[in-house]
Amino acid sequence: NRAGCPCARGLTSAPRYWTSGDLGALGASRGSVLSMVVREGMTLAGLGVALGLGGAILATRAIAAMLFGVSRLDPVPYIGVAAVPRM
């Protein structure tokens, strides 16, 4: 669901008063602005992965009776699903 991604990013960046242009005008280097943007993006991505993986592990408890041939915490399905590119 890509509709939620811009909204989540908008919620984190909307209250920000300092844009990259403002930071550059105040003397911030291009590298420091880029590292700030990448750090914040990776923090959000890491949080999403952690919450998604935790949710998936909890959800398997609910559907454990429907799993045939794999254990509830088998890492192969988790890695396989994570490796498939989303469209």
N, C-alpha and C positions, 0 to 999 in steps of 0.2 A: 504494500500500500504506500505509494509515493505521495499521496495527498497529505499525509501527516508529517512528512519530513520537513517541508518548508515551514509549516506551522511551528514545529518544535524549534527550528532554528530561529524563526522570527521572534518567538517568545524570549529567547536568550539574548538576542541582539537588539530588540526594540528599545529596551530601557537605556541602552548605551548612548552616551552623549559624545564620546570621542570616536570619530571615524578614523580610518587609516590616513586620510588626507590631513585631518587635524593633528594626528600624532606626528606625521611627517613634517608639518609646518612647525611643530614645537621642538623638532630636532631628533625625533626617533629615527633610527636607521631603518632602511628597508628590511633588513634581516630580522630586526627585533619585532617589527610589525608582523612580518610573515610568520615568525615563530610563535607569536601570540595567537594569531588566527589558527595555525595548525594545532597548537596545544589545546585551544578551546574546542576545536572540532574533534580532535582525538579523544578528549575527555568525554564529550557527549557520545561518541561512538563506543568507547569502552563501557560507559554506563549502560548504553543500550544493549550491548552484547551480554554484559553481566546480568541485567534484568531479564533479557530474553532467554538466556541459558537457564537461569534459576526458574523462570516460569515454565520452561519446557520440562525440566526435571520434576517440578511439582505436578505438572499436567500428566506426566506418565504414571503417576500414582493413581490418578483417576481412571486411566485407560489400560492399566496393567493386565486386566483380564482379556483384553483384545489383542495383546501382543503375542504372536506365535513365532517361535524360533529365535527370538532375541530377548536378552534380559532388559530390564527396565532402564539400566544405566549403561548399556552397551555403547561404547564411544564411536563405533563405526557409523551408525545412522546419524549421530549428531554432527560428526565431521563431514559426512556426505551432504547433509542438508545445508550446512554452512558453506560448503564449497560451490554449491550450485549458484550461478549468478542470478540475481533477481531482475525481473523485467518490469 
